[in-house]
Structures are given as C-alpha cells and as structure tokens.
Amino acid sequence: MYKHFIRPILFSIDAERVHHLVFRLLKIGGYVPGFKALLRSIFHYENPSLSRQLFGLTFTNPVGLAAGFDKDARLIDELACLGFGFIEIGTLTPKPQPGNDKPRLFRLPADQALINRMGFNNEGALAAVERLKKRNTSVIVGGNIGKNKATPNDQALNDYATCFETLYEHVDYFVVNVSSPNTPGLRELQEKEPLRQLLAYVKQLSLAKPKHKPVLLKIAPDLTEHQLNDIVEILKSTGTDGIIATNTTISRENLITSKAETDRIGNGGLSGKPLEARSKDVIRYLRAKLGPTYPIIGVGGIMSPADALEKLNAGADLVQVYTGFIYEGPGFAKAINKGIVGSRQ
C-alpha cells in the first residue's frame, strides 16, 4: 500500500517539505490515545533470536534508524513504535544552526537514492536534551555529534566535548561524525593525526564519567585502503568502542539518473542503493582488519531485507537504514527483522 499509493503522493511534494509534514502528522497522531499502540501492533516484530549484545548494551533487534532522520529527537517515542532496535539522533552541534541553503534534499527515484547537503541543520544539543527528558520509550538512543560550521578545525575538540557533556545523561552511546561531505573542512578531521586526537579526547571524556558510554566513529565510504588502514590503527590505539560504515558518498558513478540532472542538483552526499556495494566492501575490509569481535554497524544502501542480510554477512553486527526507510515505508524495520529470523530457520 505504501509503495503504490502513499509514496507517489509523498514523492510529488518537495523532499524536505514532506519530511517535515510527515513529522507533524506523526507528532499529532502521538497525542491521540491508542495511536502509538496501533503503530506498535502493526509494525513491531519481536523474536528472541534478534537480540544483540554490543559494547555493553542490549539491542532488542539489530535494525536501527540512522542519524539524519530525526536530528532533533522530536519523534523518539513514535519511531520506536515502528520496530527499530535503536534510534540515532543528530548530527547535533553545540549551537543551533540553520544548515545550508534550500533546496538541499533531492530524490533520485530511478536509482532509489537521495542527495542531501543539509549541513548539520539542527536546533542544538540542549534542545535535543529537553526532548529526550520527556521520552517514554526505553529504546536505545545514540547521539551523533559534530562541530558547528563556524568552528575552525583547530577548535573542533571543544565542540565535540560540549556535545558530549550536554548529551551524556540522555543517550546510550555516542557517534563522532567527521564524515559528512556537507560541512566545509569536516572530512579533514578524518586524516590520521586530527582523528587520533579527536577520538582519544572523546574517549577520555567518557572514561572519566561514572558510567562509561560507548564512543563510535562514523566514516565516509570514499576512503582509500591506506586511509582505512590508518583508521583501523587509530580505533585500536584510542580504545574507540566501534565503527559505523558508512556515511554518504560524494561519488556519482554508475547512476541511472542523467549527469545533466545530477549536475543541476549539485553538491551533496549520495545515499541509497548506489552506495550498497561500496559500503559492504568497506564493512568486509574492516571486519578482516579489526577481527571477529570488534563492533561494526553497517549502513548505506540497505533497500531490502536481502541488502541488510548481506551487510550482516559481510561482518556488520547491527545495521541502520535511512533512505530505504523513505523508499520502503514504515514497515521496513519489521520486514528486515522478519527476513533475519527467516534466514536462520
């Protein structure tokens, strides 16, 4: 029903505008008695075999919602009813910022893809905390943190530290995001020494707390083998708790959408089906280098339960979806979880 009737209507509206429209409708629905229970009865799927233990946390299932969808923690309770085992908010910055100029979110239906250049638009970490204080669900929440656009890279540590301290009591794990292509200079922090300093700093902040919160790194899919090797060494030397592979790509290779159309759209990170193979290759490479027990979360191009299974078989412990959720609809997490259970029977 979603793909044949609802999605065509939604896709006839500007991508960012319809995103906010859906948010408003879900929020309004959340105030109606029984609405969340109805969502849960339709879209939630439970099976003991789906449970995962990772960096000290128990995930009821391995399917999460990636950062970027609910940046400001507006819909944690509602989205938890759609069957996700965890939800990642952000990317959050210390100060609110509007992000890049609109339009900045584009669909590529022929490729089952999106291009975005949102630019860490968010209301700031403090605003997210106020919403997290009011949530009723116990779903695992990750805090994806970054730096403000105006902050120079040599002062980036302060921004990450501010976000960490602000969110510490209200999220279950942290993700250091240095891989978005939409904040000028951000990906320079993926270089060896800046990254080592950043991860070591955030990790020490966590270790200094009464209860250690896991610290993960999110990387780009566009890294070379040499850069991946550097990251593996840094993860080990800094004691970073896990890695998320991968963020969006700046590549435009092998698209069905015409070059004229992608040129018209312009810069931004590409997500969706075209990213599936590269993301899987990075996961497989990291698993071989990091060993069998190091936590890896796979994200990028998961558009079907089969795609999710391939990520898991390549070495991911958990998976996250974003573009696939938009294309496949509210039953996507349930479909993936049923597919995982079915593959083991």
N, C-alpha and C positions, 0 to 999 in steps of 0.2 A: 504493500500500500504506500509506504513512504516513497520508494523509488519511482513509482508510476504516477502517483497523484500529488503528494505533498512536495517532493523535491522539485518538480518542474515549476511549481508556484514560487517556492523559495528562491530558486535559481533565476527567476525572472526579475528579481529585485537586486539592487546593488549589494555586493557580498558583505561589506561591513555593516550596512544599514540593516540587513536581515539578521545578522548576528545579534545586534542589539534588540531587534524586535523579538526574536526567539527568547532572549534573556528576560525581557519584560514579561512575556507571556508565561514563562516558567515561574518567574517570581510571583506573579499574580496568582497563578494556579496553586503555588505553595501555600497561600493563605486560605485556600478553600479546604474545609475539613474533608479528609479522606483522599485528597488528590495525591499526596505522596505515597500513601498506602496503595493506591491504584497503580501508580507508576511502578512501584516495587513488585506488585503481584504480576505485572505484565513483563517487566524487563529484567528482573533479578533472577539469577540462576545460581544455585548452591550445590556443591558437591565436595565432600571431604578431601577428595584427591586433588582439588585445586589449590589447597592451602600451601603457602610457601613461607619458609623461614629465611630471612635475609638481613644481614647486618643488625641483628638483634630485634627485628620487627617481624610480626606475623601478618602476612597478607592473606586475606580470605580467598583471593584468586589472583592470578598473575597479570591481569589486564588493567592497565591504568590509563587515565586521561592525561595527555602530555601538557606541559606548560604552554601558555599562549591562548588556550580556550577560555579559561576562567582566570584571567590575570589578577583580578582584584578580590578573589574569594567571595564572589557575590552569590554563587549557586551551589555551595558545597552540599547542603542537605538534599537539594533537588537532584543534582548529578549523581549523588551516591545511590539514589533510588534506581538508577539506570544500569546497575550491575557492575560498576567499576570496583576493583580491589583497592585502588588508591587514586588520588587526585593530586596533580601538581599545579600549584598556583604560581603566578608570575609570568614573565620575569618582573620582579619588583625592584625598585630603586629607592634610595633613601628619601628623595624628594619627589613629589608628583611631577610628571612631565607629559606633555601632550603627544609626543611621538612625532613622526614625520607627517608631511602634508598629505592630505587626501586628494585623489583616491590612492589607496595604499594596500588594498587587498583585491586580488583578481582570481577568477576561476579559469581553468583550462580544462573544460569538460572532456574534450577528445582524449586528453592524457590522464584523466582522473587526477588532476593536480591543482595546486594553488600556488600563486606567487604573492608573497607579502613583503612589505617594507614598513611594518608598523613602527619600529623604532622604540621599543620598550615603552609604549604608551601605558601609563598606569597612574593610580592615584597616590602612590607611595606606600611604603611598608606599614606606616602607622594606621592608615585607613584600612588596610587588609586585616591588621590585628583586631581592630574594633569589630569587624565582621566575624572573624574567627572566634572571638569570645562568645558570640551568640549562637554558634552552630550547635546542633543537637545530635548529629551523627557521629559515630566513632570511626568512620572511615579514615584510613591513613592519609595524611596530607603532607606533601612535600613543598618546601619553599625554594623556588628558583630565584636566585638573586643576581643582580648585576650592578653596573655603575650608571650614574646619570650621564647623559650625553655631554654635558658641560664640564664634567670632571676629567682632567687630564689623566693619562695613563699612569703617570708617576705618583698620582694621589688616589689611584683606584682602590688600594687596600683599605682606605678609610671608608669608602662607600660600601664595600663588601662587609666590613666589620660592623658598620651601622645597621645594615640589613640583618645581619646575623643576630646581633644583640636585640634588635626590635622584635624579631620573629621567634626567638629561641623558645619561649614558653608555649608557643602556639602551633608549631609544626613538628612533624615527626622526623624529618630528615631535610638536609639542605642540598641544593644543587648550585654549584658555581658555574655560571654561564659566561663563557668567554668566546662563544662560537656563533653568535648571531651575526649575520652579514649586514645588519641594518643600523648599527651604531658605529659611526666613523672611528676607526682605530681599535675597536674592541678585539678583533681577531689577532691583533699584535700581541695580546696577552697570552695567546697560545704558544708563543715562542718559548724556548726552553727555560731560560732563567726567570723571566717575568712570571711564568706559570708556576715554577717551583716555589718562588717566593709567596705567591698568592695562596696556593694550596697549603703550604706549610703554615702560613699565618692563620687561615681559617680553621685548619685542623687544630692548631694550638688553642684557639678561642674555644673550640668545642671541648677539648680535653681539660680545660680549666674550669668547666662547669661541673656542678654536682652530678648531673646525668649527661653522659656523652650522647650527642646527637650525630648520626652518620653524616659525613660530608662526601658528596659525589661530584664528579666533573662531567659536564656535557661538552662533547666535542663536535666539530664540523666533519662532514663526510669528505671534504675536499683536501684533507691532509695527505701528504706523501707518506710512503713507507718509512722513510727516515724520521719524519715528524711523529708518526705513530710509535716508533721505537723510543723516541725521546719521551713521549707521554707515558709509555709503559714504565720506563725507568723512574720518572717523576712520581707516578702513582705509588710505586713501591717505596721510594725513599721518603716520601712525605706521610705515608700511612693513610692516604686517602681511601675511603671505605668502598668506593665503587665508581663505575663509569656509565654514562648514558651515551649510546651511539645509535643515531646521530641526529644533529640539528639539520636545518635546511641547507640546500646546496646553491651555489652561485652558477653552477653549470646549466647549460641549456641544450645539452647534447641529446640526440635521439628522440626529440619531441615530434609528435604528430602535428601539434599546433604550429602554424607557419612562423618563420623567422620574422616576417613583417609584423605579425601580431605580437610576438614577444618583444620585439624592438619598440613597438608602440607602448607596451606596458612598462618597459624599462627595468630598472634595477630591482632587486629583491631576492629573497630566499625562496627557492622552489621546493615544495613538499608534495607528497603523494606518490603515485605509482612509479614515476620515473626514478625515484630515489631508492626503490626497494632493493635492487640488485647491489648497488654500491654500499648501502647500509649493511646489508647482510654480509658482504665481503669484509667490511671493517670489523663487524662482530666476530666473524670466524677468525680473522687475523689476531684480534685482541685475545680471544679465548686461547689460541695456541701460545701466545706470548705470556699471558697472565696466569695460566694454569687452570685446573678444573674447578677451583672453588672461589675464585675472585668474582664478586658480584658485578654482573653486566645487565643493564636494562637496554633492550633493543627497541628502537623507534625509527620510523622512516619508511613510508611506502606500504604500510600494512592496510590493504584494501579488502581483505577477505580472511576468513579463518585459516585458509591454507597459507597465506602470507605470514600470519602470526606463528603458525607451526614451524614454518621454515626459519624464522628468527630464533625460535626456541631450539630447534635442531642445530642451528649454526653456533649456538653457545650462549644465547641470552637466558637469563634466569626469569626475568619479567619482560613484559612488552608494554609499550604505550602507543596510543592512537590519537590522531587529531584529524587529519584530512580524511581518513577513512570513515571516521565518525560523521563528518559532514556529508560525505557522499552516500554512506550506507544507512545512516539514521540511528534513532535511539535504541534499536535492538542490537547494535553492533557488538557491544561487550558480551551480551548474552550469547550471541552466535559464536563468537570466538571461544568463550568458555565451554560451550557445548561441543565445539569442534575439538578442543583439547581433551575433554573427557572421552569423546568418541574415539579419538586416535589411540587411546590407551586400553581400549576394550577388546 
